[in-house]
Amino acid sequence: MKLERFTSDLIPAVVGFNTRLLNGGADPELVFPETPAPEISAPAGLAPDARNGRLEERFLLMDESCVRGAFILQHQVFWLGTEAVPISHLRLPLSEGIVDRKFAGVGMQLIRHALRLQPLLFTLGMGGRERPLPKLLGAMQWRLWDVPFYFSVNRPARFLRGIRALRTSAWRRLALNLAAFSGIGWAGAQMWAATRRKSAPEKAKVEPAQGFSNWADETWEACKRSYSMIATRNSSTLQALYPDGGRFHSRRVHANGRPTGWFVALDTVMEEHKQFGNLRVGTIVDALSRPEDAPMVVRAAADFLYDRGVDLVISNQMHPAWGAALCDAGFIGAPSNFALAVSPILTPHCGDGRGIHVNRGDGDGPIHL
């Protein structure tokens, strides 16, 4: 088999590859993009590939005229403790081996090809560490961590009636309905929050970001050295990831007259979501401050979403300071299906993982939210 860059003349072969995956029972979400064009343009904070000037490259593993595997390299710049380093996000590595055992070895070939192109690789999400891809990466000496998941209930009755992740049997549905209609759920949520929530940090002022400009660059320069691994979050990168006028709510946070940080949130009415049903879900997608200011930024983001009337607020945050800030604000930790894997060459830059700042703003971004 031969690795080739995805060009327009290979579109029919990619369509055939996706068709075989779907006919074999693959998850409909796990299909490869059927165009070679990059999905987003490259802002200054992201590193276009030197060979073709593109932010994103798509590759196909060809067996004569048939595609048997594919992957995407999304090129970025990360701060790795002391310097800015170009690394790449390995996206959507797909093998026909998931539906045909004759191609069972394709998955490992894809990873090896990607590492030859860029040894400094990471991948994020993957549905959790128990899925086939993270298990394969672990066997190939990649380092894996869970990116912890946290949630806080704002409207208990609606949450209990609508949370599909818990309503998995007739008895559970009955119990949750009784709790919702009797008021027990509301009382329980209030008692839990009272016991979990620590006293609020100093009162923060929240204002619309109105575009990420010089102030975002100043925040980035002031904060980046607090983390051992963090994707570039300067103004040009943030403008590309969270443009004005879209679905993202970007806010600056101030306290005592000084800029403290920022957050990006989503307020989404779900539609038949496999975990959240039709609930209105608030997400703390991304945030940045120095670790010691994380409690202020988290509380400001949570209060912003509570005031909008969401049913619950969720967030995935890897750095311990951000996880502690969520817990101090009354959030509850729950099993995570969001994992981080880093290649063997990148692993020494990560230490024990406690200095890594990763959340749903990284990798593919807040998809399915």
Buried (B, 14 or more C-beta within 10 A) or exposed (E): BEBEEBEEEBEEBBBEBBEBBBEEEBEEEBBBBEEBEBEEEBBEBBBBBEEEEBBBBBBBBBBEEBBBBBBBBBBBBBBBBEEEBBBBBBBBBBBBBBBBEEBEBBBBBBBEBBBEBBEBBBBBBBBBBEEEBBEBBEEBEBBBBBBBBBBBBBBBBBBBBBBBEBBEEEEEBEBBBEBBEEEBBBEBBEEBBEEBBEEBBEEBBBEEBEBBEEBBBEBBEBBBEBBBBBBBBBBBBBBBBBEEEEEBBBBBBBBEEEBBBBBBBBBBEBEEBEBBBBBBBBBBBBBBBBBEBBBBBBBBBBBBBBEBEBBBBBBBBBBBBBBBBBBBBBBBEEEBBBBBBBBBEBBEBBEEBEBBBBBBBBBBBBEEB
